[in-house]
Amino acid sequence: MKSRAVILVVALCALLGAGVFSWWKVRAEDAPGPAVPPSAVPAAQGARPHAASPAVPGAAMTARVPAPGSPLPPLPGSLQDTEEDGAVLVDASGHLVPNADLRRFFNYYLSATGEESASLIRERILTALRAKKLPPAAMDEAVQVLDDYLAYLEAARGLASKGAAAMPDTAERLESLRKLRREHLGPGVADGLFGQEEAVDAVAVERLKLQKDASLTKEEREQRMAALEERLPPDVRANREEAVRPLRQQAVEQELLAAGATAEDLHQHRLSTVGPEATERLESLDAERAQWKQRLADFRAKREALGRTEPDAARRQAAVQRLLFDSFTPEERLRVEAADTIDAASGAPGSGGG
């Protein structure tokens, strides 16, 4: 199953920041969606009468929508050989549950914006909803939420087009988006679709304020940031902890090595902190990294030798290219180029192209 997008990025550095904002964030089953407890927020909250179907923001307007009951054209190229994202849930009373999974479900099809017309994308979403055989009330609510969501996206696009100059403060921009969501979706649906994201954004804004507060000591700042983390939803905290755990482990290991720890010391530390299975994986990764560094060093030594022994620039460049292609796979060649670029930017030796 191919990915939605082909990623050609070589990750050579781990980057840990205070907070990143996305200002304008733009399972098909034959039985009804799985039931959730009656306490779940039904989509009826904040629902309003149907209006004319809004356009998908930025979509091409050329393709026609097939007549009702007619088969839809094949999926656009970006969606072929991919799995539908998100989920559509109903509660025990047969009402729609508006949550982040529903937004992901909408966005899966909306990601084809520009490849298909607005009306065709909307019809694909409706067809996918019908295929789930939702209870009548949930189906009506899903259509209402979809059209309200499309209207919100269009309004958010208009807000974004004004640019950061019109609203330079990050907190102000986020608050404008929060209000816009409740205008178009109603409080209940907006909380369901965006509540978790908004909680994360609010914490990130507060983190930025703390970082800029020169009146705080380092200890005070760390205490307040730790308190902010407790405000995050539990699953978000768990995901963040999982994401930074390898970086923390690496930092501790570097400190141990700098203090003179041996390979056996490092092995025992890993066993006590991450367990035998993770220790085995880490040591395997260490071996792979060491092998890669040696291969890169060997290639660079041969490349430098060519620079000394081949005076003709054209023949020297051709020889370097042959050496590169003989030494590495296409993916590895990208890593070599990235390493050379980073070393050249930092002034490190060994980045010459010959």
Sequence and secondary structure as in RCSB ss.txt:
>XXXX:A:sequence
MKSRAVILVVALCALLGAGVFSWWKVRAEDAPGPAVPPSAVPAAQGARPHAASPAVPGAAMTARVPAPGSPLPPL
PGSLQDTEEDGAVLVDASGHLVPNADLRRFFNYYLSATGEESASLIRERILTALRAKKLPPAAMDEAVQVLDDYL
AYLEAARGLASKGAAAMPDTAERLESLRKLRREHLGPGVADGLFGQEEAVDAVAVERLKLQKDASLTKEEREQRM
AALEERLPPDVRANREEAVRPLRQQAVEQELLAAGATAEDLHQHRLSTVGPEATERLESLDAERAQWKQRLADFR
AKREALGRTEPDAARRQAAVQRLLFDSFTPEERLRVEAADTIDAASGAPGSGGG
>XXXX:A:secstr
   SS       S    S    SS     SS   EE TTS  TTTT          TT B  S    TTS     
 TTTTT    S  EEETTS EE SHHHHHHHHHHHTTBTTBBHHHHHHHHHHHHHHTT  HHHHHHHHHHHHHHH
HHHHHHHHHHHT GGGS  HHHHHHHHHHHHHHHH HHHHHHHHHHHHHHHHHHHHHHHHHH TTS HHHHHHHH
HHHHTTS HHHHHHHHHHHHHHHHHHHHHHHHHTT  HHHHHHHHHHHHHHHHHHHHHHHHHHHHHHHHHHHHHH
HHHHHHHHH   HHHHHHHHHHHHHHHS HHHHHHHHHHHHHHHHHT TT    
